[in-house]
């Protein structure tokens, strides 16, 4: 697995687009997120359908075609320097095939930020555009608007990525050791659901797998990891970083399952890293060469996430 092209960093006054490729967005949280972005001297613009809700499928932020058009227009707008997801939820799988990847490639690289359901888009940006992305907080997320730590880490990653090249975990080694590879992954369920579909990695060979999820019982997490194992998707993985498992049951029940399913791979595994669905969530670059030191509890990117 090779490192991907890194998009340019942001600068004061940069225009950033906020899109909703998945679920509906709460206006109050959106406004709070926009205020934070303005406080960073950014110029946030909101895509037309961010506050929409599909008339029949109320769990979607507008129709598939509208959500895809919002993302594509934002990406292809030469005045926009970065595209930020407003929230996760569900729906990216439904719209990703509607994007014009040739037009988006021609538009050139820019930063993309999101997590959870945005895993579908991280995979697509990697495989279709060859572009590194940021698995980080969403602009209208409750954890983001309430957490100065999450805000500070994302801001540093966007504006001064050389200052956050080493990211310390909040947990410890599940399996000790050190490994180098290219970061890949995201939300466990979305990775498992993506098997055999377009715009996805065919495997994590040579990669440092970034993995987290929310609202799944341990047996369901077991099922998804087992699916990745049985499909061969985890063959040759170099190391694993485990993030949050919010609302997945007591961690003392999740942890034995993770060790049982991943411990036999013979690679370093670092648990409770502090990214994903958690307070003060860290931003983790995807598609960059990095070194995982499970014993020291660190991930160090070999080059800044943005150039």
Secondary structure, DSSP 8 states (H G I E B T S, - for coil): ----B------TT-EEEEE-SSS---HHHHHHHHHHHHHTT-EEEE-TTTT---SS-TTSSS-HHHHHHHHHHHHH-TTEEEEEES--SS-HHHHGGGS-HHHHHHT---EEEE-GGGHHHHHHHHHHH-B-EEE---TT-HHHHH-HHHHHHHHHHHH-GGGGSEEE-SS-EEE--EEEEEEEEEEHHHHHHTTTSTTS-S--TTEEEEEEEES--HHHHHHHHHHHHHHTTTTT--EEEEEEEETSS-HHHHHHHHHHHHGGG-SEEE---S-SSSTT---EEESSEEEEETTTTEEEESS-S--
